[in-house]
Amino acid sequence: MRTDDRVVWFPELGRADVGVVGGKNASLGELIRNLAAAGVRVPGGFATTAEAYREYLAVGGLRERVAEQIDRLHRGAGLASVGRAVRRAFAEIDLPPDVARAIVHAYRRLGNDLGRADPDVAVRSSATAEDLPEASFAGQQESFLNVTGEQALLAACRRCYASLFTDRAIDYRERLGYDHLKVALSIGVQRMVRSDLAGAGVMFSIDTESGFPHSVLINAAWGLGDTVVGGLVDPDEYLVFKPLLGRPGVRPVLSRTRGRKQRKTVYADGAGGAATRTVETDEEERRGLVLDEDEILTLARWATDIERHYGVAMDIEWAKDGADGGLFVVQARPETVQARREAALLHSYRLRAGGERLVTGLAIGDAIATGQVRVLHSAAEIDRFSPGAVLVTEITDPDWEPIMKRAAAIVTDHGGRTSHAAIVSRELGVPAIVGTGRATTALADGRPITVSCAEGDQGFVYAGTLDFEERDLDLTDVPRTDTKVMLNLANPAAAFRWWRLPADGVGLARIEFIVNNHVKIHPMALLRLNAVDAEDRRRILDLTLGYDDKPEYFVERLAHGVARIAASRWPDPVIVRMSDFKTNEYARLIGGRGFEPREENPMLGWRGASRYYSDAYRDGFALECRAIRRVRDEIGLTNVVVMIPFCRTVEEADQVLKVMSENGLARGQNELRVFVMAEIPSNVILADSFAERFDGFSIGSNDLTQLTLGVDRDSAALAHLFDERNPAVTRSIQQLIATAHAEHCKVGLCGQRPSDDPDFARILVRAGIDSISVTPDSFLTVKQNVAAAERDLPRL
C-alpha cells in the first residue's frame, strides 16, 4: 500500500508506475522489487508523485502562467525569454504545505532507516514522459548531489521542478512534439552512495556504436558520476563479453583501457544543497584503474540481469561506495539509439582517399561528415553557429542540444562513450569524436575538415573535404552457400561493426596489425629493456605507464585485440595468424632496430615460422603464445584457431609445435586447432606430411603466386605476370585441396581475388574449397559469386 498520494517509497514502485513517478523512479522501484535477490544493489529512498507536481502547478495560478509562456513561444517569442519567465514563476511560488510536509516526513523516515539525522541524499528529476523507448530525455532535467538537511532538500526539490522548463528541456519537447503541460515531474530522493571516495560511471548492456548485443560497455572515473555523464573527463573503459559471464573458470573481460581521468567531483565542505566541488586528480589516480576485474565482472553481470529482466538493452548508471566498497546501481533506463536501428540494413561509410590527420579521439557512430570548423566555448554562442558546420568545443551538456542538432558533426576535447555528447549525438544521428584532448586549439575556426567515425573505435579529423562513399547493405536476401564465406579482420576496433554480416567466422586475423597499431613496441625490447637506446626506452616507458611488468603490456594488449575479434564472431571459428612481420617491418617497431638483422630480401628472409624457435626471437614468440592462451583459457574464447605462417619444411613445423606446446598451446589441448598457411610450393608438394601435423590449411594466394611464378608481387614492371589464375597456381591449389581432403583436413583461401574475379571464385568452388575469407565490404559480392558458382558448376 502506498504511503501517500504525494510520496511513494521505491519498493512500492514498478515499471507500470511511469505515469506516477516517471521512468527513472519507476525503474529504481522495479529493480529493488525484482533484482535484489540476484544481488543487484540499489540505494533506498522515495519519490514524489506526478500528483504532487500537479498540486504545485495549481498553486498561485502557476499552470496558467506556464501555459501563457508556451503560447508566447508558439507565437514566435525567443526560447531563452520563455524559459526564463517560466522558471521565475516557479521561483516565486513556494511548495504547497502538504507537499512539503510529505517530503520532510519521508526524509526523516529515511534518516531513521539509515541511523542518522539529516542524511546526505541525491535529489534526481524523473519526468513522467522520460526514458520511453523512442526518446532518452537524457539530462533534460536537473539532479543535485550531497543534499543535506530539510530546508536544503526542499530547495533542491523546487529547483528540480523548475528544471522541467530549462531552455534545453523546452526545446527537446518541442522537437519531439510532447505537450509541455502533459509532462509531469517526479523527484527521486536516494541516500547518497559515497562515490566521492571511490568512483562511479555509466554502463550499457550493448555496444553503443555498433549495436553488438553480446557485450557490456562500462565507463568509470574517480568521484561522483556526473563527471562521466557530463563528459568532463576521459574515463576508463571496460568491455565484457556477456555469453561467457558465469561460465566456470573464465573471466571474459575483453579490454581495459585507462582514461586520463583529469578531474573528479567530491563533497564540498559544509552542508546544504548541491554541496560538491570539482578538483584535479593526482598522478596515481590518473595512472590507476577505477575498477578491478572482480568489480568489472560484477557490474557486467548486473547489466546482463537487468537487460534480461527488462527484455531490452539498458543504459545504467552505477556508483561505488568508498566507505564500504559496495557497488550500487543508481539509475537504469532503456537504451534508445540502437533500439531504433533497422537490423536488416548495414549502413556503411568508407573514405576513398586518406589525408592529413589533425586530431584523434573516440568515434561515436560510424558515419563520415564534412564541414567548416566552428569553435564555441559556450552554448550562449548559438548565434555564431551556422547549420551544417562542425561543432568543436571542450565538452557539451544539455544546454548545447539546440546547437548539436544543427551540426554536421561534433568534436570535443573531453568525454567518453557514455558522456552527454556521445549519447545525444547518437540519438541525433550526428557523427562525433570525443576525448580528443586538443580539438579546440588544433582546429582553426572556419577551416574545412572531414570527420571520420568509419574506421573503428578511433575517430579521425582530416584536413580538407575528403571524398567518401556511403551505402546500405541489405542483409535480407543473402544467399545460402555450402562453401563457407568468412571475413578477414585485422582491426579489433572495427570488428563489432560487422557483427550483423552472416559470415561463417574469421578466416584471417593478423596479429601484426594489432602489434603495429595497439602495442607499437617490439616484444624483445620489452623483455630486454636495458638493451634499448635511451630515446626508445623513454617512449617505451611512456607507453607502458602503469605496467610494472613491461612484457605484460604486450600480452594484455595483444590478448585484448584478439579477444575482441574472436568475440565478434563467437562461437564460429576465428583463425588467428601468428606474427608474420618481415625483419624490416619488425625493425620499425619501437625498440626494434637492435633486434633485427638487415636483409637484402626480407620477403624471403627471417619471417614466420623460422622466428618462433630461433634463440633470437623465441622469447618474443612466447609472449604471443601467452596472449593467445589468455584469450582461450582465461577469457574463454575457445573459438580461436592458431595459424602458422611461412612454414617452409616439415621439420620446421615440428619445432614450432614443440615451442607452442612448451608455452601452453598444445594442439588438441582445450580443443585447440592449429592451421598452417599454404603459401610456399613445399606446402603443396608435401601437403600430406603437413596434414599429419596441422588441422587445416589456409591458402595465401599472393605469396603462393609469387613463389610459384618467381614474380615479386610488388614489382610494377612484372605486374602483367602476376596472375593467381595462372594454371601453375590453380593446379597447385587443386592439388592441395585434393591431398588435404584425403587426409581429412579443411582448406580455405584468404584473399581479395574471389571478390574481384567471379571466375576465380568458380575455380575455387569447382576444386572443392571449404571456405573463402574476404574483407567485410566484399562479403556480399563474394557470397553471391560463390552461390552462382555452386549453382552453375558441379564440384569435382
N, C-alpha and C positions, 0 to 999 in steps of 0.2 A: 504494500500500500504506500502511496506517495506521501511524503512528509507534508507538502504544502503545494498549493497551486502556483506558488511563485518560486519555490526552491525544490529541487529533486536531487537525491544522492545518487552517485554514479551506479552503485549496484542495482538500483531500481530501474535503470535505463537499458534500452536495447536499440538495435538499428531501426526498429519501427518507430522510434520517437524522434526522427529527424524534424518533423514539424513542430515538436515541442521544445527541443533544446539544440537544434542544428546538427549538422553532420558530425562535427568534431566531437561534441559531448556525447551524442548518441553512440558513437563508435567506442569511446572510452568505456561507457557502460557495457556495451556488447562484449568488449574484451574482458572486463573484470568478471562478468557473469559466466562467460563460456570458455575462457582460455586460462584462467588462473590454475585450473587443475593440471594443465600442460606445462606449468611453470612460468608462463608469461606474466611478468610483474608490471602493474600499472599503479602509479601513486593515487591514493584515495582523495576524495573530495566531493564537491557538489556542483550543481549547475542551476543558474536561474532559468526560468522558462520564458518562452515567447509571450506568454500571458503577462509576465512581469514587465516585459518591454512594452507591450501594448498598453498596459496600465500607465506606464510612464508617458507614452505618447498622448494619452488622454488628459494629462495634467496641463493646465495653463494654455490650452489651445496649441500644443506642440505639433500635433498631427496636421492641423490646418496650416501652420507656419511652414512645415516641411513641404506640404503639397503646393503651397504658393511658390516656393523657390524652385521646385521641379518644373512647375508650369513656366516660370521665367526661363529656365534652361531650354525648354522646348520652343520658346518664342525667341530664342537667339541670345540670351544672356550668357556671359562668359562662365565657363566651368568653375574657375577659381572664385569668382564672385558668389556664385550659388553655393558652393561648398562652404565657403567662409560664413555665409549667412546662416546656413543650417546648423553648423557647429556652434555658432554663437547662441543660437536658440537653445540648444542642449545645455550650454554652459550657464545660461540664465535661469534654468529651472531645476530645482532640487528633485532628488528621487522621491517618489511617494512614500510617506512614512511606513506604510505596511510592507512595501518592497524593501526599504532599508532595514526594518526590524527583522524581516525574514533572513536577509543576508547576514546580518550581525549574529543572529541566533545560530545559524548554521556554522558560521566561522568559530563561534565559541565552542560549539559541539566538536568541531574538527580539532580544536586545540585540546579539548579534554581527551579525545581519542588518541592524540599524539603525545599526551602527557606534558603539555606546556602551553602556557597562555600566550596569546598573540603569536601564533606560529607564522613563519615566513611561507608565503604561498605564491604560486604562479596564477595570474589572472588572464585568462585567454578568451578571445572572442570566438563565437561559433554562430555564423549566420544560418538561418533555417533553410536557405537555398544552397548552402555551400556543400562542397565535396560530393556533388552529384556526378555520375559517370561522364557527363558531357562537358563539365566545367570544373576547374580546380578551385577557383576563388582563392588561390594561394596568396597569402599575405595581404589580403584586401583590407582586413580589419586589424586593430592593434592588439598586442598582448603585452603584459607587464610582468616582470620577474622580480623576485625578492621583495614582495609587498608585505609589510609587517604592520599590524595594528588595525583597529576597526575603522578609524577615520581614513587612513591611507587606503584601505580596501574599498570603502565607499567611493572615494575619489577616483580610484582606478576603474571602478565599475562605470561611473559616469563617463570617463574618457573612452572606455570600450564602446558604450552606446553611441557616443558622438562619432567614433571612428567608422561607424556604418556609413557615414557621409563624408569620408575623406574624398578629395578630388579623384584619386585613383579608383576608389570603390564606386563612386557615381559613374565615372567613365566606363568602368568594366561592365556594370549592369546595363548601361545604355547600349554598349556594343553587343551584349548577348540578349538584349530585349527583355530583361527582367523588370517587373513593376516594382519601383522602389518602395512603395508602401505595402507591398505584399511580402517583402523580405523582412523578417524579424531578427532580433539578435538575442542569443543566449550567452551567458557568461559562465565559463568554467573556472572554478576555484580549486586548485590542486595543491597539496603540500609540495613544497619545493624539494626537488632532488638536488643534493649539494654537488652538482656537476662543476660548479666553480672551483672545487677542489680536485676535480678529475677531468672529465671530458664529456662530450656529447656530440650528436650529429644526426644524420639522416640516412635511411636505407630504403632501397627499392627491391621488391621481390622479382625484378625483371631487369634486363639490361636496358638502360634508359635510352640508348642511342639506336640499337638495332631491333629492340623488342625480343631478343633472345630470351625465352621463357625459363631457362634452366639455371639461371644464375641469380645470386643476391649481390647487389652493389651496396657497399657501406662506405660512407664518408664520416670522418672523425676529426675533431680538433679539441684542443685543450679548452677548459672553461665551459661556460653556458653555451647552449646550442645556437643562439642567434647569430653567432659569427659564421657558422656554416650555412644556415638558411639564407642569411643576408649577403653571402658572398664576400664577407670581409677578410676571409683567409683562404689560402690554398690548402685544403685539408688532406689528411691521409686518405688513401683509397684502398679498399679491400674487396676482393672478388671471390665468391664462394660458389661451388658447383652443387646445386640442390640435389640431383639424383643420387649422389653418394653420401649425403648427410645421414648420419645414423648407421651407416654400414660399419660393422666392427673392424677395428684395426686401421682405418683410413681417416685422413684429415684433409678434406677436399678444398683447401684454400688455394685458389688458382693464382692469386697475386696479392702482394702487399707493397704498396707504393707510398713512400714517405712524402708528405706535403711540407711546404715551407712553414705553415702554421705560425705566421709572423706575430699574431696578437691573440689575446683571449679576453673574454668578458667575465668579470668576477664580481662578488659582492662589494659594494661600496661601504665605507664606514657609516655608522648611524643606521637609523631605521626610516621607514616611510616608503612611499610609492616609488616603484622602479628604481630601487637603490642599488644600481650596478654601475660599473665603470669598465672601460676597455684599457688594457695595459699591454705592453710589449712582452712577448715570451722570451725566455733565456735560451742560450745556445743548447743546453742539454734538452730542453723541450722541443726545440726545432729538429734536433738530430734524432730524437726518440720516436717511437710509435705509441699512439694513444692507447691502443688495444693490443693485448697479447692474443695468441692463437686460440686459446680456450674461449676468450670473450668474443672473438670474431665468430667462432662456430656457434656459440650460444645465441648471439643475435641472429645469425643466419637461420638457425632452427626456428626461432620465434617468428621471423619473417615468413618462413615457409608454413608454419602452423596458422598464422593469421591469414595468409593468402588462401590456404586450404579452407579455412572456416568461411571466408567471405566469397570464395569462388571466383575472385578476380585478382589481378596484380595489385599490389598495395604500395603506397608511399607512407613511410613510417618515420617518426622522429623518436629518438632514444636518448637516454642520458645515463651516466654512471655516477653514482653517489660516492664522493671521495671520503665520506665519513665511515661508511661501512663496506665499500667496494661493490655494492649491488648494482645490477643493471636494471633499467626500467624502460618501458615504452610510455611515452608521454602524449603521442598523437598517432593516429592511423587513419588513412583515407584511401579511397580507390585511386589508382594511377589513371590519368585521364588522356595521355597522348597516344601511347601505343595501343590503348583500348579502342581508339577510333581508326587505326590504320587498317587499310584493306589488305588482308592476308594473302590474297591471290595475286597481288601485284608487287613486284620488287622494283622500286624506283632506283635507278642507277645514274650516277654522275661520273664523268671522267674528264680530267684535263687532257686536252690534245697535245699540249706542249708545256714544258716547265718554265720557270722564270726565277728571278731573284727573290729569295725568301727574306722577308723583312722581320717578322716575328712569328713565334710558335707558341701554341697553348693547347688546351684540351678541346677537342672537336665536339660540338653539340649538334646533333643531326648529322646528315650525310650529304648535304647539298653543297653547291658552289654558287657564289653570287659575286657580282662586281658592282662597284660604285665609287663615289668620291668620299674620302675621309671627312668626317665631321667630329672633331674632338670637343666634347662637352664635359664640364666638371660639375654641373648641377642640372637637375631636371627643370629648374626655372628658366633655363636657356632654350626652351622648346621653340621659341620664335626663330632661333638661328638654324633650326634643323629643317632640311628640305626632304620631302618624301623621296625614297629611293637612294638616299645617302647611306653610308656605313657609319653606324653609331660607334664611337670609340670613347670609352670612359673608364674610370677606375673601378667602380662597382655599380650595380643597379639595386634599387629597391622598388617596391610597388609604385612609388611616385613617378618612376620612369616609364611606366607602361604606355601612356599616350604617345611617347616618342618611339618606343620599341616597335609598336605596331606599324609605324611608318617607315621603318628601316629596311634596307635590302639585306643587311647583315649586322651583327653586333660583335664587338671585340672589347674585352675588358682586361684590366691589369690583374684583377684578383678574382677568386672564386673557384669552386669545384663543380662537379657534375650535378650536385644537388643544390646549388646556390639558386637564388632568385633568378638571376639572368639565365641560367640553364633551363630552369623549369618553365619560365614564361616564353623563352624563345622556342622551345619545343612545342608549346601549346599554340604559338602563333605560326609555326612552320617557318621560322626565320633562322637561317644558319648562324651559329655563334661560335666564337672561340674565346674561352675564359681562361683566366690564370696565366696570361702571357708575361706578367711581371713588368712590362715596359711599353705597352702599346701607346699610351698617351704621350710618351716622349719620343718614341721611334717613328710614329706615323704623323706626317705633316698634314695639317688641315688643308683640304681641297685636293689632296693627291689621289689619283685614280689607283685603285687596288683591286685584287681578286682575293676573295676569302674562300678557302677550300676546306671543307669538312669531309671530303670524299676519299681520304687517304688513310683511314683507320682512326685510332684514338687521338692521334695528334692532328691538330688543325694548323694550317699554314696561311699566312698572309703574304701574297706575292705582289711585287711591284707591277703596276700597269694592269690593263684589261686583257686577260688571257682568254684564249678560245677554249671552250669546253662543250662536251656533248651531254645530253640528258635524254634518258629513255626509260620506258616502263617495260619490264619483263613480265609477261603473262604466264603464270605458273599453272593455269587451269588445264592446259592441253599439252602437257609434256608426255611424249610417247614412252611406253614401256619398252625396255630392251633386255635381251638375255646378256649381252655384253655389259659389264658394269662400267659406268661412266663416273669417274672420281674427279676430285679437284686437286690442283696444285696450289698450295697455300704456303707462303713464306712469312708474311707479316702477321704476328699474333694479334696486333691491334685491330686488324681488319677482318679477322676470322669470323666474328659474330655477325658481320654484315651479311654473310652468305648462308646463314643457317636455314633459310626458307628453301634454298635450292634442293630439289630431291636427288641429291648426289648419293653415291654408294660409299662415301668415305673420302679420305685424303690419300691420293696416290703418291704424293711427294711433298714433304715438308722439309725445307732446307735449314739445317742448323746454322749454316754460315750467315744467313740473313739475320737471325736472332743475335748471334755473336757480334756481327758488324754493327748493328743498329741499337741493340739493347744492352750489350755487355761492353763492347768497344775496346776491351783490353785483351791482349794476348794471354792465354791461360798460363803459360810458363812465366810470364812477368809477374803474375800474382803469386806463383809458387816460389819464385826466386827474386823477390823484390830488391834485394841488395845488389843484384847484378844489373839493374836497370839504371840508365843515366838519370841525372838529377831532375831534368825537366820532365821526363816521362814519369818519374817517381812522384813528382808533385801532382801531375794530372791524375795518376792512379789513386793517390791519397784523397784527392778531392772527390773523385767518382765513388770511392768506396767508404765515404764518411759514414760512420755508424756501424761498420763491419770490422770487428776486432780480428776476425778470421778472414783474411783477404780472399783466399780461394773460395770461401763460402759465397762471396759476392758473385762469382762466375756461376757456381752451381745453382744458386737461388734464382738468378735472373734467367738463366737458360731453362731451368725447370719450369718456371712460371710461363715463359714463352711457349714452350712445347705443350704445357698443360692447357693453355687457353685454346690452342689449335685442336688438341685432342678432345676437349670438352665440346667444341662447336659441332662435332660430328658423332659424338657418343650415341650408341655403342658401336657404330661402324668402324672399321679399321682405319687407323691413321699411320701411314708409313713415314717414319722419321729417318731421313738420311743423316748419318753421322758426318762430321765436318769434312768438306772437300775443298777447302781453300788451296790455292796454289801458293808456293813459297813467297812470291812477290805480293800476294794478297795478305797472307799472314803478316808479312813484314810491315804492312801499313796499319795494323792494329797498334794501339798504344803499347809501347814497350816491346814491340815485336822484332825490331831490327836486329837486336843482338842474338836472337834465337833462330834466325832463318838464313840459310846459305843463299848466295847469289847464283842463279841458274840461267843458262843460256835459253833453255826451253822449258819453262815451268809447267806448261801443259803436259809434258811427258816426263816430268820430274818427280820430286818427292811430294806426293799427294795421296789422298785417300788412304787405303788400307796400309800402305807401306809406312805411314807415320805411326800407326796405332801401337805397334810392337817395338818401335825404334826407341833406343835409350834416350834419344834427344827429344822425344815427344810423348812417350808412354804415360808420364805423369799428367800431362795435359789431357790425354785421352781418358785417363782415369776420372778426371773432373767431368768430362762429358758423360761417362758411364754413371757417375754418382747422380747427375741431373736426371738422366733417364730412369734410373732406379727410383729416385724420389717421385717422379711422375707416376710410375706404375705401382710401386709398393706402398708409398706413404700417402700420396694424393688419391690413388686408387684407380687411375685411368689405364686399365689393363688393355684397352684397345690400341695402345701404342705398339707398333711393329717397328723393329730396328732394321735399317738397311745399310749395308756396307758398300761404299763407292770405290771404284777403280781398283778392284781386286784382281791382280794380274795372274796369279798362279793358285793352284790348289793348295800348295804348301803355305802360301801367304794366308789363305783362308783359315787354315788350321791354327796358325799363330794368332790371328785376330780373334777367333772364337775362344782360344785359350785365355788371352788377355781379358776379354769381356767376362768370361766366367770368373776369373780372379777378382774382378771388380763387381761381382754380384749380379751379372747379366748372363746367366747360363741359359742357353737355348733350351726351351721346354719348361724351364722353371717358372712357376706362376703364369703358365700358358704363354711364355714369351716366344714369339716367332721372329726369325731373323731372315731377311731377304738380302739378295746381292744385286747390285747394278749389273746389267748386261750391256757393257759399252766398249768392250775390248774383244777383238776376234777370238782370243783364247777362251772367253766366257762362252762363246758359241761352240767352238770346236770341242771343248771339254765340258759341255753342258751336263752330261750325265754325272761326271765327277763332282761338279759344283752342286748338282741337285742332291747329292748324298749329304752335303754339309749345310744346305740352306733350305728354307721352306718356300721360297719363291724367287722369281726374277723380275726386275723392272728394267725395261729396255730404255737406255739413254740414247735416243736416236741421233742426237747431234754428234756425240763422241763416237758412236759406232760407225756413223757415216764417215767421219773424219779419219778414223783409223783403218777403216776398210778400204777407202779410196786413196788414202795418203794425201788428203786435202786439208790444209789449215782452214778451219771453218770461219776464221776472222779475216781471211785474205780477200780483199776486194778483187784482186787480179784473177783469183781462182774461183770466184763465186759461181761462174757458169758450170763448174764441175761438181759443185757441192749439191748432191741430189739424193734425198732419202729414198726416192723411188727407183734409184739405180738397181738393176737386177742383182748386183752383188750384195747390196744391202737388204733388199726384200727377201732374197733367198736365205740370207743369214737369219733374218727374223723368222721365216717359216721353219727353218731347220731347228732353231732354238725352241720354238713353241712345240714342235713335234717331239723333240727329245725330252723337254721338261714335262709335258703331259704324260709321256711314257713312264716317267719317274714320279708321277703324281704331284708335280709342282705347278703352281699357278704362275702365269706370266702376264705382266702388264706393260704398258708403254706410257711414259710421261713426256709430253712434248706438244708443241703448238701445231704441228703439221696436220693432224686429223681435222682441226677446225678450219684451217685454211684450204684444205685439199680433200674434198669428198672422195676422190678416187683412192687416196692413201688410206682413208678410213675403210673403204671397201676391201683393200688388200689385207688390212689387219683383221677385219671380221672374217674374211674368207679363210685366213690362216688359222682362225680359232683363238684369237687373243682373248684373254679372260677379262681384261679391264683396260680402259684408256683414261688417262688422267690429264686434265687440261685446266687452264686458268678459268676462274669463275665467270668472267664475261664471255667466254667461249662455250660455256657449258650447254646452253640450249641449242646452239648451232651443231655442236658435236653430237648431242643426243639425237637430233633429227637426222644427221648424216649416218649415224650408226643404225638407227631404226630403218632408214631407207636401204642401207647395205644388207641388213638382216632380212628385209622383205625380198630384195631383188636377187641376192646371191646365196646359193646354198653353201653351207660350210663344207670344207674338205674333210 
